[in-house]
């Protein structure tokens, strides 16, 4: 079975081809800079993400595939903008953006877009697909991280970090496999919090639950944790912010 990363890579290539008005298999091979994997292409077609031309010499995105590719491209190009402008990474931003696009949620993508003032182009001059935040001129950054104690029973999320004040508390959680990157599910909140992590059910008190911060996977709006910001008039202003 092909990995999600490989599928995303092919969808991204098809989007870039679409921007240039190209559809041939030769163009796709050139875009990917490697030989095409017929199994990966067939998978995209089977999932209604792409469609072959009648003679199979060409390939293009379907409506479903374009929607998925659009999200990937938006995340990638905003990540490039963030790393190039805000973090001063110069031309070293490309590799980081390739990794970034696969791990950030839509809510975090929108937060980056708002913080950067809704940029229209990546550092290469390619268009950044607009999001709802651009259309609505949103100037509120939505938090992509929330305390475990704000989760609802039955919800699952990936742990972002822990705000433990004491080392022994951090070591205890780590020993229970509660650590950044792990997926945690909330089963109970009273009389104590009961969570499932790495296949084990664990009881923790409310204070500890509040110190465990999780990514809002698939969130569509902020959980009331918002920060009002003035959208910068140009991206260059962020260089000063990050150098303080």
N, C-alpha and C positions, 0 to 999 in steps of 0.2 A: 504494500500500500504506500502510495506517495505521501510525503510529509506535507503538512500545511505550508511550511516555508517554501517548498518547491512549487506548490500550487500558486501561492502568492507571487512568486517570482515570475511565473508564466503570465499571470493576470496583469502584473505590472508592465511586463514587456508588451502585451497586447494593447494596453492603454496608451503607452508611448507611441506604438505604431499607429494607433488610431489618430493621435494628435498630428502625426505626419502624413496621414492619408495613405498608409501602407497596409497591405493585407497578405502579402505572399509569405510562404513558408521560408523562403530565402531571407526575407526581411526579418522574420522572427529569429532565425538562426543568427543573423548579424546583430540583432538587438541584444540577444542573450550572450553572445560571444562564446557559444559552445554548440555542440551537436544537439539536435532536438530529441527529446525522449517521447517516443510514440505512445507509450503507456500513459505518461502525464497528460499528453494532448487528448487522448481518448477519454481520460477521466474528466477533463474539463467539459468535453462534449456530453458525456453521460450525465453530468451534473447540471447541464443546461447553462454552463458558464461561457461556452464558446461554440461556434459552429463552423464547419468546414465549407468551402466552396464546393460546387457540384463535382469538380474534378479533383478535389482535395489538394489543389495547389495553393490554396489560400485559406486563411482562418481569421475570424473576427469575434469580438465579444458579443454576447447576447445582452439583452437588457439586464438580466440577473447578474451576469458576469461584470458588466460595466459598473453596476452599483457597488459590487464588492471591490473591484479594482479602484474605483474612485476613492473609497475609504483608505485603501493602502497608499495611494498616491498622495492624498491630502496629508496623511500622517507623516509620510516620508519627507515631503517638501517643507512642511512646517518644522519638522525636526532639523532639517538642513538650515532653515532660517534661524532657528533658535541657537544652534551650535555655531553658526557662522557669525551672527550679529551679537548675540548675548554672551556667548562664552568665548568669543575671540579665538576660535579654533582654526581660522584661516582655511586652507584647502584640505585640512584633515577631517572635515566634517562628514564626508560621504560614507565612510565605513560605519561611523556611529549612527547615522541616520538610517542605514539599512537594518541595523539591529533594533533601533528604537521603534520603527514602524510596526513591528510585530508584537510589541509588549505593552503598548499604551492603549488605554480605553478611549472611546469616543469622547467621554466627558473631559479627559485630560487633554486630548487633541484640541477641543474647543477652548479650554483654559489657556493653552499655549497661544492659540490664535488670538484670543482677546488680549493677552498680555503683550503680544507683538503688534497690536493695533490692526489686526485683520490684513496681513500682507497679501498682496495679489500675485507675487512671483517668488520663486525660490532663488537662491544665489546664482543659479545657472540661467535665470531669466525665463524659466518655464512657469506656466500658470499654476497657481494653487487652487484646486477646486474649492469654491466657497462652501461654508457650512451654514447651518441655521443661525449661528451667532453672528455671521457676517451679514446675512440678509436682514436680521433684526437689529443690527448695530449694538449688540450686547456689550456692556462695559463692566459686567460682574463676573469674576472668576469663580467657577464652581469647584469646590474641593473634590478631589478624586480619592481622598483618604478620609475615613471616618472611624471612630472608636468601635471596637467589637460590641460594646454595650449598647450601641445604637442600632445594631442589626435586629432583624425580626426572626422569631423562631422558625427554623427550617431553611433559612438563608445560608448560602455558602459564599466565601470570599477568600482571596489570597492575602496572606499577611504581608504588609508593607514594612513595618518596623514596630519595635516595642519601646515605650517610654518608661522604662524601669529605673527607679531612683537608686536602687541598691543592686550591687553585683550579684549577691546571692539569689535575688529574685530572677535576674536574667538567666543565671545558671540553672535554676530550677525549671524555668520554662523551656530552656534549651534541652534539658534532660528529658522533658516530656514531648520533645519533637515540635514544640511550639516555637517556630523560628521564621524569620523573613523568607518568603517564597513558598511556604507551606500553605495548603488549602485547609481552611477551618470551617466547620459547620456548627451553627448554634442549635442546640436541642432544647434548652431549658434556661429560664432566667430567675426562677424562684423555687426554693429558698436560696439556692446558689446557681451560678451559671454553669451549665454543663455543655461542653463543646466536644466535637469529634475532630481529631487531627491525626493524620498518619495512621488511621485505622483504630485508634484508641479513644475511648470516652473519658473525658477529664473534667473534674469539678474545680472551678475557680471562683473567687469572690468577686464582687462587683468592681472593686477598686482595680484589681488585676485586669478584669475585662475592659475597663476604661483605658488602661495603659496599652492594650494590644490594638494597634491601628491596622486597618485592612483597606485594600483597594476596593473601590466600588465597581465590581465587575458588571458590565452591562448597564450601569446607571444612566438614566436619562435626565436626571435633575439633581441638584445638590441637596444633601440632607440637612439643610438650614445652616450649613457651615460655609458662608460666602465671604469674600473679601472684596470690598468696593475699590476699584482702581480706575484711574483715568487712563484711557487708551492712549499710548504714546503717539505723538504726531509723526514720528519717524523711528525706524528700528534702531538707529544709532544711539539713541538715548539709553538703551539697555547696557551698552558697553560701560557707561559710567556706574550704573547700578551694581553691576557684577564686580567692579573693580574696587568697591569701597571696602 
